[in-house]
Amino acid sequence: MPNLSIFPVNETATTSSCIAHQRAENMFSFGRKNVIELCVGPSLKCLQKSYENFDIKVTGNDIEKRYEKSFSEGKWIIGDCFSFSFEKYDGIVFAPPLSRNCSGKREDSLCIDQVNPSYNKFLEKIKKDAKDKTYVLVLPGRSLSLKEDRKQFHKLLDNVLRRGYNLETVEMKCNKGITKYIDLYINI
C-alpha cells in the first residue's frame, strides 16, 4: 500500500530551496541534463527552479494526482514509479515518502527499512535501465543518528556496493547545519 498523505498540499512537507539547489548542482557536476524526480509530491516547483539554474530539464512523478493539479507548469508522470521506464532520463532521483503522512516533522521521520516504496525495490529496477546515468537515493536525515539507523544505512550501502555500483554519499544540510537528507549518488 502506498504511503499517501492525509495533509492538504499546502501543509505537506516539501524540499527546501537550499536542498533543491544542492541536488541540482550535484546533478550538474555529473553532467546530467534530463532528470526525473520520483515520488516528488509538491516539491517539484522548488526543484524545477533549481534545476533551471543549471539548464537541466526536470519531470516530476508521484502516485497522487493532486500534486499534478497543484503545479500545472511542470511535466508530470502520475502513477507508481516502478510502472514506467527511466530510459529517457540521465538522472533519476528516488525520494520516496520519508515521513508518515508527509508531515515533515522530525518525530515522524522513518528509518530506512520503514520507507515505502523501498530502496531495495528501486535498486532492482535500476539494473534493468542502467547505462550512463546517475541514480540518487534520498535517505532520511536520521540515517546516521542512532545505532539502529546506522545499521540500516550500512546494510543498504552494502547492497549497493555488492551490485558493483560507484557510490558517493552526500549529507544534504540546511539551516544551522542540520542534515535533512543523505543522498546516495550511484553513477553507472
C-alpha positions in Angstrom: 0.0 0.0 0.0 1.5 3.4 -0.9 2.3 6.0 1.7 -0.4 8.5 0.8 -0.5 11.9 2.6 -3.6 12.9 4.6 -2.4 16.5 4.7 -3.6 19.3 2.2 -1.0 20.2 -0.4 -0.1 23.5 1.3 0.7 21.6 4.6 2.6 18.7 3.1 6.4 18.6 3.6 8.4 19.9 0.7 12.0 20.1 -0.2 13.7 23.4 0.9 15.3 25.6 -1.7 18.8 25.1 -0.3 18.5 21.3 -0.6 17.0 21.7 -4.1 19.9 23.8 -5.1 22.5 21.4 -3.7 20.9 18.4 -5.6 20.7 20.3 -8.9 24.3 21.4 -8.5 25.3 17.8 -7.8 23.5 16.5 -10.9 25.1 19.3 -13.0 28.5 18.2 -11.8 27.8 14.7 -13.1 26.8 16.2 -16.5 23.1 15.4 -16.2 20.6 17.2 -18.5 17.3 15.4 -18.1 16.2 14.4 -14.6 13.1 12.7 -13.2 12.3 13.3 -9.6 10.3 10.2 -8.4 7.8 10.4 -5.6 8.3 14.2 -5.6 4.9 15.4 -4.4 4.6 19.2 -4.1 8.4 19.7 -4.2 8.6 19.8 -8.0 8.1 23.6 -8.2 11.1 24.4 -5.9 13.2 21.7 -7.6 12.4 22.9 -11.1 13.6 26.4 -10.3 16.9 25.0 -9.0 17.4 22.7 -12.0 16.6 25.5 -14.4 19.6 27.4 -12.9 21.8 24.6 -14.3 20.0 24.2 -17.6 18.6 20.8 -16.6 15.1 19.7 -17.6 13.1 18.0 -14.8 10.0 15.8 -14.8 8.0 15.0 -11.7 6.4 11.7 -10.7 4.0 10.9 -7.9 1.3 8.4 -7.3 -1.1 11.1 -6.1 -2.8 13.0 -8.9 -3.5 16.0 -6.6 0.2 17.2 -6.9 -0.1 17.5 -10.7 -3.1 19.8 -10.2 -1.2 22.0 -7.7 1.7 22.6 -10.1 0.5 22.8 -13.7 3.7 24.3 -15.1 5.8 21.1 -14.8 5.9 17.9 -16.6 4.4 15.0 -14.7 4.1 11.3 -14.8 1.3 10.3 -12.4 1.4 6.7 -11.2 3.6 4.1 -9.5 7.3 5.0 -10.0 8.0 1.3 -10.8 5.5 1.1 -13.7 7.4 3.0 -16.4 10.9 3.1 -17.9 13.6 5.6 -16.8 15.4 5.1 -20.2 15.0 8.6 -21.5 16.4 10.2 -18.3 20.1 10.5 -17.4 19.4 11.5 -13.8 16.9 9.6 -11.7 16.1 10.8 -8.1 14.3 8.3 -5.9 12.8 10.2 -3.0 10.1 8.0 -1.5 7.9 9.3 1.3 10.3 9.9 4.2 7.7 10.8 6.8 4.5 9.1 7.9 1.8 11.0 6.1 4.4 13.6 5.0 4.0 16.0 7.9 7.7 16.9 7.7 8.2 16.7 11.4 11.4 15.1 12.7 9.4 12.9 15.1 7.5 11.4 12.2 10.7 10.6 10.2 11.0 7.0 9.2 14.1 4.9 9.3 15.4 3.3 6.0 13.6 -0.1 6.4 10.2 1.6 7.0 10.2 3.8 3.9 7.7 2.7 1.3 8.3 2.2 -1.6 11.5 0.5 -0.5 15.1 1.4 -1.6 15.8 -2.3 -2.4 12.9 -2.4 -4.8 14.3 0.6 -6.5 17.7 -1.0 -6.8 16.1 -4.0 -8.5 14.6 -1.6 -11.1 17.7 0.3 -11.9 19.7 -2.7 -13.0 17.3 -3.0 -15.9 17.6 0.6 -17.2 21.3 1.3 -16.3 23.7 3.0 -18.8 25.5 6.3 -18.3 23.1 7.5 -15.7 23.1 9.0 -12.2 20.7 7.5 -9.7 20.1 9.2 -6.4 18.6 7.5 -3.4 17.3 10.2 -1.0 17.5 8.8 2.5 16.1 10.3 5.7 18.4 12.7 7.5 18.2 10.5 10.6 20.0 7.6 8.8 23.2 8.2 10.7 21.7 9.3 14.0 21.1 6.2 16.1 22.7 2.7 16.2 19.7 1.0 14.5 19.6 3.8 11.9 23.3 3.4 11.1 22.9 -0.4 10.9 20.1 0.0 8.3 22.2 2.6 6.4 25.2 0.3 6.2 23.0 -2.6 5.2 21.7 -0.5 2.3 25.2 0.7 1.3 26.4 -3.0 1.3 23.5 -3.8 -1.0 24.5 -1.0 -3.4 28.2 -1.9 -3.4 27.6 -5.7 -3.9 25.9 -4.7 -7.2 29.2 -3.1 -8.3 28.0 0.4 -8.5 30.1 3.5 -7.9 28.7 5.3 -4.9 29.1 8.8 -3.4 27.3 9.8 -0.1 26.4 13.4 0.4 24.9 14.8 3.6 22.3 17.4 2.5 22.4 20.1 5.1 20.4 23.3 5.5 19.5 25.8 8.2 22.1 25.7 11.0 23.9 22.6 9.5 21.1 20.2 10.2 21.2 17.1 8.0 17.9 17.0 6.1 18.6 14.1 3.8 21.5 11.8 2.9 21.8 11.5 -0.9 23.4 8.4 -2.3 24.7 9.1 -5.8 25.1 6.0 -7.9 26.8 6.5 -11.2 26.5 3.8 -13.8 
